[in-house]
Amino acid sequence: MIIVHKNEGPKIPYSVRNKKITFDDDLTINLVKRERDDPVHIDVCADRDGELVIGAAAGRRYVAEIDIPARQYEQPETVVIGADVELGDPGEEEGGGEAPVPVPLDMDTVTLSLWAIEEE
């Protein structure tokens, strides 16, 4: 995981287990469930009572941001059958009708940006 410190000061405690991030032993986000075909940005904020919330609209101050890159896919191999270059026959492609297979999320490509938190 790529860690970015947005500013100076103490940051929220967090842990990473498998493909989940837990903030302050309170809020857990399963990144696999959030992954999409387009990049995903998640704001983790603290509300006016200091409770962790997802989304900037519900929060008062930023605690962290998570950026998950777009889901990657493996394309099934296309096999050419019956090609004869000398006769100019390109052959027929087989296996091109299969759907691409999603590649498991690589946590090394996820960015976690941390903001300084107010000390209580």
N, C-alpha and C positions, 0 to 999 in steps of 0.2 A: 504494500500500500504506500502511496505517496502521501507524505505528511507535510502540510504547509502551515506555518505559524503566521497568522495575519497581522499580529501586533505583539507587543511585549506584555508580559504579565502571566499570572497563573492561568492554566487551562483546565477545562473540565476533565476529570478522570474518565478514561474510557478503556474498554477491552475489546479485543477482536477474537472471536472464536468461530472457526470455520468461515462462513460467509455472512456473519452477523456482527454488528457493532453495538455494544452496550455502553450507554453514557451514564456515569455516576450511579451504576448499579440500579438504574431506574427505567430508562427508556432503551429498548432494544429494537434495532431495525434490521430486518432480513433483506440483504441486498439482492439476493437471487429473485425474490418476489417483486422487487422494484425495477429490475433490469427490463429494458424495452429495446425495440429496434432503433430508437433514437436515443441520444444521450439523455441522462436523467440527472437533475439537480435537486437535492433535498436540503432545505434549510432546517436546522435544529436551533430553536430559540428558547429563551426563558421568558415566561410571562411575568406579569407584575408581582405575582406571589412567589416567583422563583421556581415555579414548576416547569419542567421541560415539555415543549410542544413541538410538533412538526409543522413547519410553515411560518413564514415571516408575518403573515396577517394576524396570526394568533399570538405572536410573541412581542416582547418589549425590546429584547436585545439578542443579538446573535451569540450563539455558543459554538456552533460548528456548521460546516457545509460539507455535503458529500456529493461528489460528482462521479457518476457511473457512466463509462463509455457505452456507446451503442453496442448491442449484442452482435457478436461475430458468428459467422456460419461457415461450415465446411461444405463445399460443393461435392456431390457424388462424382466419382470419376466417370468420364465418358469413354467408352470402348469403341474403337472403329473395327468393324468386322468386314472381311472380304475386300479389303483395299488391294488394288493391283496397280502400282505406280506406272509400270511399263505400258499398260493398256489404257491408262488415264482414268481408271475406275477409282473414285475416292472412297468407295465402300459405304457402309451405313453406320450411323452412330447408334449405339445402344446404351441405355442407362441414363439418358439425358432427361427422362421424365420424372426422375426421383426428386423429391423436395430436399432443399438444403437442410443440413443437420446443425442445430445450434451448438456452439462450442461452450463448455462450462465457463462461467465467469472467472476471470483471472484477477484475483485480489490485488496483484501487483499493478494493475491498470486503474484501480480506483483511487481517487484523490480525496483525502480528508483534510479540510481546512479548519484550523482551530482558532477561535477568538479568545482573547483574555476575558476572564469572568471576574465579577465583583467578589471580593473576599467578604465572607460574612463574619 
